[in-house]
Amino acid sequence: MPNAKLHMDDGNHASYAGNVLTAMTFSEIITSRPADIMKFDPTINLSKQEQALFGQVVTEVLNLYPACGVS
């Protein structure tokens, strides 16, 4: 993920990849289904590898730092 551009050039708004990462995070929090087991979605404009990596990162971070009110 070192090359993933998560923000627009203004530094304040999420890029497409940043929005996908945010959506995967919210999905895992709301559904309690780990993002790292999400199937590849060809309608998302990210490669299979990028989607898998984002899912792994989301699940790992939420395991280390659970969302507020989630136990």
mmCIF file of the N, C-alpha and C atoms, coordinates in Angstrom:
data_MODEL
# 
_entry.id   MODEL 
# 
loop_
_atom_site.group_PDB 
_atom_site.id 
_atom_site.type_symbol 
_atom_site.label_atom_id 
_atom_site.label_alt_id 
_atom_site.label_comp_id 
_atom_site.label_asym_id 
_atom_site.label_entity_id 
_atom_site.label_seq_id 
_atom_site.pdbx_PDB_ins_code 
_atom_site.Cartn_x 
_atom_site.Cartn_y 
_atom_site.Cartn_z 
_atom_site.occupancy 
_atom_site.B_iso_or_equiv 
_atom_site.pdbx_formal_charge 
_atom_site.auth_seq_id 
_atom_site.auth_comp_id 
_atom_site.auth_asym_id 
_atom_site.auth_atom_id 
_atom_site.pdbx_PDB_model_num 
ATOM 1   N N  . MET A 1 1  ? 0.800   -1.198  0.000   1.00 0.00 ? 1  MET A N  1 
ATOM 2   C CA . MET A 1 1  ? 0.000   0.000   0.000   1.00 0.00 ? 1  MET A CA 1 
ATOM 3   C C  . MET A 1 1  ? 0.847   1.269   0.000   1.00 0.00 ? 1  MET A C  1 
ATOM 4   N N  . PRO A 1 2  ? 2.161   1.149   -0.021  1.00 0.00 ? 2  PRO A N  1 
ATOM 5   C CA . PRO A 1 2  ? 2.980   2.357   -0.018  1.00 0.00 ? 2  PRO A CA 1 
ATOM 6   C C  . PRO A 1 2  ? 2.732   3.271   -1.209  1.00 0.00 ? 2  PRO A C  1 
ATOM 7   N N  . ASN A 1 3  ? 2.281   2.721   -2.331  1.00 0.00 ? 3  ASN A N  1 
ATOM 8   C CA . ASN A 1 3  ? 2.057   3.538   -3.522  1.00 0.00 ? 3  ASN A CA 1 
ATOM 9   C C  . ASN A 1 3  ? 0.604   3.958   -3.692  1.00 0.00 ? 3  ASN A C  1 
ATOM 10  N N  . ALA A 1 4  ? -0.254  3.539   -2.791  1.00 0.00 ? 4  ALA A N  1 
ATOM 11  C CA . ALA A 1 4  ? -1.674  3.881   -2.909  1.00 0.00 ? 4  ALA A CA 1 
ATOM 12  C C  . ALA A 1 4  ? -1.869  5.355   -2.580  1.00 0.00 ? 4  ALA A C  1 
ATOM 13  N N  . LYS A 1 5  ? -2.519  6.050   -3.478  1.00 0.00 ? 5  LYS A N  1 
ATOM 14  C CA . LYS A 1 5  ? -2.821  7.462   -3.258  1.00 0.00 ? 5  LYS A CA 1 
ATOM 15  C C  . LYS A 1 5  ? -4.203  7.532   -2.599  1.00 0.00 ? 5  LYS A C  1 
ATOM 16  N N  . LEU A 1 6  ? -4.232  7.837   -1.311  1.00 0.00 ? 6  LEU A N  1 
ATOM 17  C CA . LEU A 1 6  ? -5.482  7.815   -0.552  1.00 0.00 ? 6  LEU A CA 1 
ATOM 18  C C  . LEU A 1 6  ? -6.154  9.182   -0.468  1.00 0.00 ? 6  LEU A C  1 
ATOM 19  N N  . HIS A 1 7  ? -5.434  10.242  -0.839  1.00 0.00 ? 7  HIS A N  1 
ATOM 20  C CA . HIS A 1 7  ? -5.998  11.600  -0.786  1.00 0.00 ? 7  HIS A CA 1 
ATOM 21  C C  . HIS A 1 7  ? -5.834  12.291  -2.130  1.00 0.00 ? 7  HIS A C  1 
ATOM 22  N N  . MET A 1 8  ? -6.713  13.240  -2.372  1.00 0.00 ? 8  MET A N  1 
ATOM 23  C CA . MET A 1 8  ? -6.589  14.079  -3.560  1.00 0.00 ? 8  MET A CA 1 
ATOM 24  C C  . MET A 1 8  ? -5.409  15.035  -3.336  1.00 0.00 ? 8  MET A C  1 
ATOM 25  N N  . ASP A 1 9  ? -5.029  15.755  -4.356  1.00 0.00 ? 9  ASP A N  1 
ATOM 26  C CA . ASP A 1 9  ? -3.882  16.654  -4.251  1.00 0.00 ? 9  ASP A CA 1 
ATOM 27  C C  . ASP A 1 9  ? -4.070  17.740  -3.203  1.00 0.00 ? 9  ASP A C  1 
ATOM 28  N N  . ASP A 1 10 ? -5.327  18.073  -2.876  1.00 0.00 ? 10 ASP A N  1 
ATOM 29  C CA . ASP A 1 10 ? -5.554  19.112  -1.866  1.00 0.00 ? 10 ASP A CA 1 
ATOM 30  C C  . ASP A 1 10 ? -5.251  18.624  -0.456  1.00 0.00 ? 10 ASP A C  1 
ATOM 31  N N  . GLY A 1 11 ? -5.063  17.308  -0.289  1.00 0.00 ? 11 GLY A N  1 
ATOM 32  C CA . GLY A 1 11 ? -4.731  16.747  1.004   1.00 0.00 ? 11 GLY A CA 1 
ATOM 33  C C  . GLY A 1 11 ? -5.896  16.644  1.971   1.00 0.00 ? 11 GLY A C  1 
ATOM 34  N N  . ASN A 1 12 ? -7.062  17.097  1.556   1.00 0.00 ? 12 ASN A N  1 
ATOM 35  C CA . ASN A 1 12 ? -8.231  17.104  2.437   1.00 0.00 ? 12 ASN A CA 1 
ATOM 36  C C  . ASN A 1 12 ? -9.314  16.119  2.037   1.00 0.00 ? 12 ASN A C  1 
ATOM 37  N N  . HIS A 1 13 ? -9.339  15.738  0.796   1.00 0.00 ? 13 HIS A N  1 
ATOM 38  C CA . HIS A 1 13 ? -10.411 14.878  0.297   1.00 0.00 ? 13 HIS A CA 1 
ATOM 39  C C  . HIS A 1 13 ? -9.845  13.526  -0.108  1.00 0.00 ? 13 HIS A C  1 
ATOM 40  N N  . ALA A 1 14 ? -10.630 12.495  0.134   1.00 0.00 ? 14 ALA A N  1 
ATOM 41  C CA . ALA A 1 14 ? -10.201 11.146  -0.218  1.00 0.00 ? 14 ALA A CA 1 
ATOM 42  C C  . ALA A 1 14 ? -10.186 10.961  -1.732  1.00 0.00 ? 14 ALA A C  1 
ATOM 43  N N  . SER A 1 15 ? -9.223  10.189  -2.183  1.00 0.00 ? 15 SER A N  1 
ATOM 44  C CA . SER A 1 15 ? -9.184  9.769   -3.581  1.00 0.00 ? 15 SER A CA 1 
ATOM 45  C C  . SER A 1 15 ? -10.141 8.588   -3.740  1.00 0.00 ? 15 SER A C  1 
ATOM 46  N N  . TYR A 1 16 ? -10.235 8.067   -4.938  1.00 0.00 ? 16 TYR A N  1 
ATOM 47  C CA . TYR A 1 16 ? -11.078 6.888   -5.170  1.00 0.00 ? 16 TYR A CA 1 
ATOM 48  C C  . TYR A 1 16 ? -10.629 5.743   -4.258  1.00 0.00 ? 16 TYR A C  1 
ATOM 49  N N  . ALA A 1 17 ? -9.329  5.486   -4.223  1.00 0.00 ? 17 ALA A N  1 
ATOM 50  C CA . ALA A 1 17 ? -8.808  4.400   -3.373  1.00 0.00 ? 17 ALA A CA 1 
ATOM 51  C C  . ALA A 1 17 ? -9.095  4.683   -1.902  1.00 0.00 ? 17 ALA A C  1 
ATOM 52  N N  . GLY A 1 18 ? -8.974  5.929   -1.488  1.00 0.00 ? 18 GLY A N  1 
ATOM 53  C CA . GLY A 1 18 ? -9.287  6.297   -0.111  1.00 0.00 ? 18 GLY A CA 1 
ATOM 54  C C  . GLY A 1 18 ? -10.742 6.061   0.232   1.00 0.00 ? 18 GLY A C  1 
ATOM 55  N N  . ASN A 1 19 ? -11.622 6.339   -0.711  1.00 0.00 ? 19 ASN A N  1 
ATOM 56  C CA . ASN A 1 19 ? -13.053 6.091   -0.495  1.00 0.00 ? 19 ASN A CA 1 
ATOM 57  C C  . ASN A 1 19 ? -13.347 4.599   -0.392  1.00 0.00 ? 19 ASN A C  1 
ATOM 58  N N  . VAL A 1 20 ? -12.668 3.796   -1.195  1.00 0.00 ? 20 VAL A N  1 
ATOM 59  C CA . VAL A 1 20 ? -12.853 2.342   -1.121  1.00 0.00 ? 20 VAL A CA 1 
ATOM 60  C C  . VAL A 1 20 ? -12.370 1.837   0.232   1.00 0.00 ? 20 VAL A C  1 
ATOM 61  N N  . LEU A 1 21 ? -11.211 2.301   0.680   1.00 0.00 ? 21 LEU A N  1 
ATOM 62  C CA . LEU A 1 21 ? -10.683 1.892   1.978   1.00 0.00 ? 21 LEU A CA 1 
ATOM 63  C C  . LEU A 1 21 ? -11.647 2.278   3.101   1.00 0.00 ? 21 LEU A C  1 
ATOM 64  N N  . THR A 1 22 ? -12.194 3.472   3.036   1.00 0.00 ? 22 THR A N  1 
ATOM 65  C CA . THR A 1 22 ? -13.172 3.926   4.029   1.00 0.00 ? 22 THR A CA 1 
ATOM 66  C C  . THR A 1 22 ? -14.424 3.051   3.989   1.00 0.00 ? 22 THR A C  1 
ATOM 67  N N  . ALA A 1 23 ? -14.910 2.755   2.797   1.00 0.00 ? 23 ALA A N  1 
ATOM 68  C CA . ALA A 1 23 ? -16.111 1.920   2.659   1.00 0.00 ? 23 ALA A CA 1 
ATOM 69  C C  . ALA A 1 23 ? -15.874 0.528   3.226   1.00 0.00 ? 23 ALA A C  1 
ATOM 70  N N  . MET A 1 24 ? -14.703 -0.033  2.991   1.00 0.00 ? 24 MET A N  1 
ATOM 71  C CA . MET A 1 24 ? -14.391 -1.357  3.527   1.00 0.00 ? 24 MET A CA 1 
ATOM 72  C C  . MET A 1 24 ? -14.338 -1.314  5.059   1.00 0.00 ? 24 MET A C  1 
ATOM 73  N N  . THR A 1 25 ? -13.821 -0.231  5.596   1.00 0.00 ? 25 THR A N  1 
ATOM 74  C CA . THR A 1 25 ? -13.756 -0.067  7.047   1.00 0.00 ? 25 THR A CA 1 
ATOM 75  C C  . THR A 1 25 ? -15.160 -0.006  7.637   1.00 0.00 ? 25 THR A C  1 
ATOM 76  N N  . PHE A 1 26 ? -16.005 0.853   7.085   1.00 0.00 ? 26 PHE A N  1 
ATOM 77  C CA . PHE A 1 26 ? -17.379 0.959   7.576   1.00 0.00 ? 26 PHE A CA 1 
ATOM 78  C C  . PHE A 1 26 ? -18.127 -0.363  7.406   1.00 0.00 ? 26 PHE A C  1 
ATOM 79  N N  . SER A 1 27 ? -17.902 -1.042  6.304   1.00 0.00 ? 27 SER A N  1 
ATOM 80  C CA . SER A 1 27 ? -18.569 -2.320  6.069   1.00 0.00 ? 27 SER A CA 1 
ATOM 81  C C  . SER A 1 27 ? -18.229 -3.317  7.171   1.00 0.00 ? 27 SER A C  1 
ATOM 82  N N  . GLU A 1 28 ? -16.948 -3.416  7.505   1.00 0.00 ? 28 GLU A N  1 
ATOM 83  C CA . GLU A 1 28 ? -16.566 -4.364  8.556   1.00 0.00 ? 28 GLU A CA 1 
ATOM 84  C C  . GLU A 1 28 ? -17.154 -3.956  9.906   1.00 0.00 ? 28 GLU A C  1 
ATOM 85  N N  . ILE A 1 29 ? -17.140 -2.673  10.216  1.00 0.00 ? 29 ILE A N  1 
ATOM 86  C CA . ILE A 1 29 ? -17.682 -2.213  11.499  1.00 0.00 ? 29 ILE A CA 1 
ATOM 87  C C  . ILE A 1 29 ? -19.184 -2.472  11.586  1.00 0.00 ? 29 ILE A C  1 
ATOM 88  N N  . ILE A 1 30 ? -19.909 -2.161  10.533  1.00 0.00 ? 30 ILE A N  1 
ATOM 89  C CA . ILE A 1 30 ? -21.370 -2.279  10.555  1.00 0.00 ? 30 ILE A CA 1 
ATOM 90  C C  . ILE A 1 30 ? -21.836 -3.733  10.508  1.00 0.00 ? 30 ILE A C  1 
ATOM 91  N N  . THR A 1 31 ? -21.187 -4.539  9.681   1.00 0.00 ? 31 THR A N  1 
ATOM 92  C CA . THR A 1 31 ? -21.658 -5.919  9.479   1.00 0.00 ? 31 THR A CA 1 
ATOM 93  C C  . THR A 1 31 ? -20.952 -6.945  10.360  1.00 0.00 ? 31 THR A C  1 
ATOM 94  N N  . SER A 1 32 ? -19.835 -6.563  10.947  1.00 0.00 ? 32 SER A N  1 
ATOM 95  C CA . SER A 1 32 ? -18.983 -7.485  11.724  1.00 0.00 ? 32 SER A CA 1 
ATOM 96  C C  . SER A 1 32 ? -18.394 -8.597  10.858  1.00 0.00 ? 32 SER A C  1 
ATOM 97  N N  . ARG A 1 33 ? -18.448 -8.438  9.536   1.00 0.00 ? 33 ARG A N  1 
ATOM 98  C CA . ARG A 1 33 ? -17.820 -9.404  8.624   1.00 0.00 ? 33 ARG A CA 1 
ATOM 99  C C  . ARG A 1 33 ? -16.443 -8.865  8.232   1.00 0.00 ? 33 ARG A C  1 
ATOM 100 N N  . PRO A 1 34 ? -15.401 -9.626  8.479   1.00 0.00 ? 34 PRO A N  1 
ATOM 101 C CA . PRO A 1 34 ? -14.052 -9.141  8.195   1.00 0.00 ? 34 PRO A CA 1 
ATOM 102 C C  . PRO A 1 34 ? -13.865 -8.726  6.734   1.00 0.00 ? 34 PRO A C  1 
ATOM 103 N N  . ALA A 1 35 ? -13.244 -7.586  6.556   1.00 0.00 ? 35 ALA A N  1 
ATOM 104 C CA . ALA A 1 35 ? -12.986 -7.086  5.205   1.00 0.00 ? 35 ALA A CA 1 
ATOM 105 C C  . ALA A 1 35 ? -11.989 -7.964  4.461   1.00 0.00 ? 35 ALA A C  1 
ATOM 106 N N  . ASP A 1 36 ? -11.164 -8.694  5.206   1.00 0.00 ? 36 ASP A N  1 
ATOM 107 C CA . ASP A 1 36 ? -10.155 -9.506  4.525   1.00 0.00 ? 36 ASP A CA 1 
ATOM 108 C C  . ASP A 1 36 ? -10.722 -10.758 3.865   1.00 0.00 ? 36 ASP A C  1 
ATOM 109 N N  . ILE A 1 37 ? -12.002 -11.031 4.069   1.00 0.00 ? 37 ILE A N  1 
ATOM 110 C CA . ILE A 1 37 ? -12.621 -12.167 3.370   1.00 0.00 ? 37 ILE A CA 1 
ATOM 111 C C  . ILE A 1 37 ? -13.607 -11.711 2.289   1.00 0.00 ? 37 ILE A C  1 
ATOM 112 N N  . MET A 1 38 ? -13.661 -10.398 2.052   1.00 0.00 ? 38 MET A N  1 
ATOM 113 C CA . MET A 1 38 ? -14.527 -9.894  0.970   1.00 0.00 ? 38 MET A CA 1 
ATOM 114 C C  . MET A 1 38 ? -14.035 -10.443 -0.356  1.00 0.00 ? 38 MET A C  1 
ATOM 115 N N  . LYS A 1 39 ? -14.985 -10.816 -1.192  1.00 0.00 ? 39 LYS A N  1 
ATOM 116 C CA . LYS A 1 39 ? -14.639 -11.311 -2.524  1.00 0.00 ? 39 LYS A CA 1 
ATOM 117 C C  . LYS A 1 39 ? -14.252 -10.143 -3.424  1.00 0.00 ? 39 LYS A C  1 
ATOM 118 N N  . PHE A 1 40 ? -13.440 -10.445 -4.412  1.00 0.00 ? 40 PHE A N  1 
ATOM 119 C CA . PHE A 1 40 ? -13.058 -9.448  -5.406  1.00 0.00 ? 40 PHE A CA 1 
ATOM 120 C C  . PHE A 1 40 ? -14.303 -8.927  -6.108  1.00 0.00 ? 40 PHE A C  1 
ATOM 121 N N  . ASP A 1 41 ? -14.384 -7.623  -6.226  1.00 0.00 ? 41 ASP A N  1 
ATOM 122 C CA . ASP A 1 41 ? -15.512 -6.983  -6.911  1.00 0.00 ? 41 ASP A CA 1 
ATOM 123 C C  . ASP A 1 41 ? -14.981 -6.283  -8.155  1.00 0.00 ? 41 ASP A C  1 
ATOM 124 N N  . PRO A 1 42 ? -15.252 -6.834  -9.345  1.00 0.00 ? 42 PRO A N  1 
ATOM 125 C CA . PRO A 1 42 ? -14.718 -6.240  -10.574 1.00 0.00 ? 42 PRO A CA 1 
ATOM 126 C C  . PRO A 1 42 ? -15.293 -4.856  -10.895 1.00 0.00 ? 42 PRO A C  1 
ATOM 127 N N  . THR A 1 43 ? -16.374 -4.464  -10.216 1.00 0.00 ? 43 THR A N  1 
ATOM 128 C CA . THR A 1 43 ? -16.924 -3.130  -10.467 1.00 0.00 ? 43 THR A CA 1 
ATOM 129 C C  . THR A 1 43 ? -16.153 -2.046  -9.721  1.00 0.00 ? 43 THR A C  1 
ATOM 130 N N  . ILE A 1 44 ? -15.303 -2.452  -8.789  1.00 0.00 ? 44 ILE A N  1 
ATOM 131 C CA . ILE A 1 44 ? -14.442 -1.495  -8.080  1.00 0.00 ? 44 ILE A CA 1 
ATOM 132 C C  . ILE A 1 44 ? -13.181 -1.321  -8.915  1.00 0.00 ? 44 ILE A C  1 
ATOM 133 N N  . ASN A 1 45 ? -12.833 -0.089  -9.170  1.00 0.00 ? 45 ASN A N  1 
ATOM 134 C CA . ASN A 1 45 ? -11.711 0.212   -10.061 1.00 0.00 ? 45 ASN A CA 1 
ATOM 135 C C  . ASN A 1 45 ? -10.366 0.087   -9.339  1.00 0.00 ? 45 ASN A C  1 
ATOM 136 N N  . LEU A 1 46 ? -10.164 -1.061  -8.684  1.00 0.00 ? 46 LEU A N  1 
ATOM 137 C CA . LEU A 1 46 ? -8.887  -1.404  -8.063  1.00 0.00 ? 46 LEU A CA 1 
ATOM 138 C C  . LEU A 1 46 ? -8.605  -2.867  -8.394  1.00 0.00 ? 46 LEU A C  1 
ATOM 139 N N  . SER A 1 47 ? -7.340  -3.205  -8.488  1.00 0.00 ? 47 SER A N  1 
ATOM 140 C CA . SER A 1 47 ? -6.982  -4.579  -8.839  1.00 0.00 ? 47 SER A CA 1 
ATOM 141 C C  . SER A 1 47 ? -7.374  -5.552  -7.731  1.00 0.00 ? 47 SER A C  1 
ATOM 142 N N  . LYS A 1 48 ? -7.378  -6.815  -8.081  1.00 0.00 ? 48 LYS A N  1 
ATOM 143 C CA . LYS A 1 48 ? -7.677  -7.858  -7.104  1.00 0.00 ? 48 LYS A CA 1 
ATOM 144 C C  . LYS A 1 48 ? -6.687  -7.793  -5.942  1.00 0.00 ? 48 LYS A C  1 
ATOM 145 N N  . GLN A 1 49 ? -5.420  -7.560  -6.266  1.00 0.00 ? 49 GLN A N  1 
ATOM 146 C CA . GLN A 1 49 ? -4.389  -7.475  -5.242  1.00 0.00 ? 49 GLN A CA 1 
ATOM 147 C C  . GLN A 1 49 ? -4.606  -6.264  -4.324  1.00 0.00 ? 49 GLN A C  1 
ATOM 148 N N  . GLU A 1 50 ? -4.969  -5.127  -4.908  1.00 0.00 ? 50 GLU A N  1 
ATOM 149 C CA . GLU A 1 50 ? -5.222  -3.922  -4.095  1.00 0.00 ? 50 GLU A CA 1 
ATOM 150 C C  . GLU A 1 50 ? -6.415  -4.128  -3.175  1.00 0.00 ? 50 GLU A C  1 
ATOM 151 N N  . GLN A 1 51 ? -7.489  -4.702  -3.708  1.00 0.00 ? 51 GLN A N  1 
ATOM 152 C CA . GLN A 1 51 ? -8.665  -4.945  -2.878  1.00 0.00 ? 51 GLN A CA 1 
ATOM 153 C C  . GLN A 1 51 ? -8.328  -5.906  -1.740  1.00 0.00 ? 51 GLN A C  1 
ATOM 154 N N  . ALA A 1 52 ? -7.570  -6.942  -2.025  1.00 0.00 ? 52 ALA A N  1 
ATOM 155 C CA . ALA A 1 52 ? -7.192  -7.914  -0.992  1.00 0.00 ? 52 ALA A CA 1 
ATOM 156 C C  . ALA A 1 52 ? -6.316  -7.252  0.069   1.00 0.00 ? 52 ALA A C  1 
ATOM 157 N N  . LEU A 1 53 ? -5.370  -6.437  -0.358  1.00 0.00 ? 53 LEU A N  1 
ATOM 158 C CA . LEU A 1 53 ? -4.493  -5.749  0.582   1.00 0.00 ? 53 LEU A CA 1 
ATOM 159 C C  . LEU A 1 53 ? -5.278  -4.783  1.464   1.00 0.00 ? 53 LEU A C  1 
ATOM 160 N N  . PHE A 1 54 ? -6.179  -4.015  0.866   1.00 0.00 ? 54 PHE A N  1 
ATOM 161 C CA . PHE A 1 54 ? -7.017  -3.097  1.644   1.00 0.00 ? 54 PHE A CA 1 
ATOM 162 C C  . PHE A 1 54 ? -7.818  -3.875  2.684   1.00 0.00 ? 54 PHE A C  1 
ATOM 163 N N  . GLY A 1 55 ? -8.400  -4.993  2.288   1.00 0.00 ? 55 GLY A N  1 
ATOM 164 C CA . GLY A 1 55 ? -9.171  -5.805  3.220   1.00 0.00 ? 55 GLY A CA 1 
ATOM 165 C C  . GLY A 1 55 ? -8.323  -6.307  4.372   1.00 0.00 ? 55 GLY A C  1 
ATOM 166 N N  . GLN A 1 56 ? -7.111  -6.758  4.066   1.00 0.00 ? 56 GLN A N  1 
ATOM 167 C CA . GLN A 1 56 ? -6.200  -7.240  5.108   1.00 0.00 ? 56 GLN A CA 1 
ATOM 168 C C  . GLN A 1 56 ? -5.845  -6.129  6.081   1.00 0.00 ? 56 GLN A C  1 
ATOM 169 N N  . VAL A 1 57 ? -5.555  -4.959  5.562   1.00 0.00 ? 57 VAL A N  1 
ATOM 170 C CA . VAL A 1 57 ? -5.186  -3.823  6.407   1.00 0.00 ? 57 VAL A CA 1 
ATOM 171 C C  . VAL A 1 57 ? -6.359  -3.421  7.299   1.00 0.00 ? 57 VAL A C  1 
ATOM 172 N N  . VAL A 1 58 ? -7.547  -3.316  6.729   1.00 0.00 ? 58 VAL A N  1 
ATOM 173 C CA . VAL A 1 58 ? -8.731  -2.927  7.506   1.00 0.00 ? 58 VAL A CA 1 
ATOM 174 C C  . VAL A 1 58 ? -8.956  -3.908  8.655   1.00 0.00 ? 58 VAL A C  1 
ATOM 175 N N  . THR A 1 59 ? -8.956  -5.188  8.359   1.00 0.00 ? 59 THR A N  1 
ATOM 176 C CA . THR A 1 59 ? -9.210  -6.192  9.389   1.00 0.00 ? 59 THR A CA 1 
ATOM 177 C C  . THR A 1 59 ? -8.122  -6.178  10.460  1.00 0.00 ? 59 THR A C  1 
ATOM 178 N N  . GLU A 1 60 ? -6.885  -6.066  10.043  1.00 0.00 ? 60 GLU A N  1 
ATOM 179 C CA . GLU A 1 60 ? -5.783  -6.039  11.013  1.00 0.00 ? 60 GLU A CA 1 
ATOM 180 C C  . GLU A 1 60 ? -5.870  -4.815  11.926  1.00 0.00 ? 60 GLU A C  1 
ATOM 181 N N  . VAL A 1 61 ? -6.119  -3.666  11.351  1.00 0.00 ? 61 VAL A N  1 
ATOM 182 C CA . VAL A 1 61 ? -6.198  -2.439  12.155  1.00 0.00 ? 61 VAL A CA 1 
ATOM 183 C C  . VAL A 1 61 ? -7.390  -2.489  13.103  1.00 0.00 ? 61 VAL A C  1 
ATOM 184 N N  . LEU A 1 62 ? -8.542  -2.963  12.630  1.00 0.00 ? 62 LEU A N  1 
ATOM 185 C CA . LEU A 1 62 ? -9.714  -3.026  13.505  1.00 0.00 ? 62 LEU A CA 1 
ATOM 186 C C  . LEU A 1 62 ? -9.554  -4.095  14.595  1.00 0.00 ? 62 LEU A C  1 
ATOM 187 N N  . ASN A 1 63 ? -8.755  -5.114  14.347  1.00 0.00 ? 63 ASN A N  1 
ATOM 188 C CA . ASN A 1 63 ? -8.458  -6.085  15.402  1.00 0.00 ? 63 ASN A CA 1 
ATOM 189 C C  . ASN A 1 63 ? -7.573  -5.457  16.469  1.00 0.00 ? 63 ASN A C  1 
ATOM 190 N N  . LEU A 1 64 ? -6.629  -4.629  16.051  1.00 0.00 ? 64 LEU A N  1 
ATOM 191 C CA . LEU A 1 64 ? -5.746  -3.956  17.001  1.00 0.00 ? 64 LEU A CA 1 
ATOM 192 C C  . LEU A 1 64 ? -6.436  -2.799  17.712  1.00 0.00 ? 64 LEU A C  1 
ATOM 193 N N  . TYR A 1 65 ? -7.261  -2.062  16.979  1.00 0.00 ? 65 TYR A N  1 
ATOM 194 C CA . TYR A 1 65 ? -7.926  -0.867  17.498  1.00 0.00 ? 65 TYR A CA 1 
ATOM 195 C C  . TYR A 1 65 ? -9.413  -0.937  17.162  1.00 0.00 ? 65 TYR A C  1 
ATOM 196 N N  . PRO A 1 66 ? -10.198 -1.662  17.963  1.00 0.00 ? 66 PRO A N  1 
ATOM 197 C CA . PRO A 1 66 ? -11.631 -1.799  17.664  1.00 0.00 ? 66 PRO A CA 1 
ATOM 198 C C  . PRO A 1 66 ? -12.346 -0.441  17.635  1.00 0.00 ? 66 PRO A C  1 
ATOM 199 N N  . ALA A 1 67 ? -13.369 -0.378  16.815  1.00 0.00 ? 67 ALA A N  1 
ATOM 200 C CA . ALA A 1 67 ? -14.186 0.838   16.723  1.00 0.00 ? 67 ALA A CA 1 
ATOM 201 C C  . ALA A 1 67 ? -14.878 1.081   18.061  1.00 0.00 ? 67 ALA A C  1 
ATOM 202 N N  . CYS A 1 68 ? -15.198 2.322   18.339  1.00 0.00 ? 68 CYS A N  1 
ATOM 203 C CA . CYS A 1 68 ? -15.882 2.682   19.590  1.00 0.00 ? 68 CYS A CA 1 
ATOM 204 C C  . CYS A 1 68 ? -17.158 1.875   19.749  1.00 0.00 ? 68 CYS A C  1 
ATOM 205 N N  . GLY A 1 69 ? -17.361 1.332   20.930  1.00 0.00 ? 69 GLY A N  1 
ATOM 206 C CA . GLY A 1 69 ? -18.580 0.594   21.211  1.00 0.00 ? 69 GLY A CA 1 
ATOM 207 C C  . GLY A 1 69 ? -18.614 -0.818  20.656  1.00 0.00 ? 69 GLY A C  1 
ATOM 208 N N  . VAL A 1 70 ? -17.535 -1.242  20.027  1.00 0.00 ? 70 VAL A N  1 
ATOM 209 C CA . VAL A 1 70 ? -17.472 -2.589  19.464  1.00 0.00 ? 70 VAL A CA 1 
ATOM 210 C C  . VAL A 1 70 ? -16.550 -3.414  20.344  1.00 0.00 ? 70 VAL A C  1 
ATOM 211 N N  . SER A 1 71 ? -17.040 -4.573  20.756  1.00 0.00 ? 71 SER A N  1 
ATOM 212 C CA . SER A 1 71 ? -16.172 -5.423  21.585  1.00 0.00 ? 71 SER A CA 1 
ATOM 213 C C  . SER A 1 71 ? -16.044 -6.809  21.000  1.00 0.00 ? 71 SER A C  1 
# 
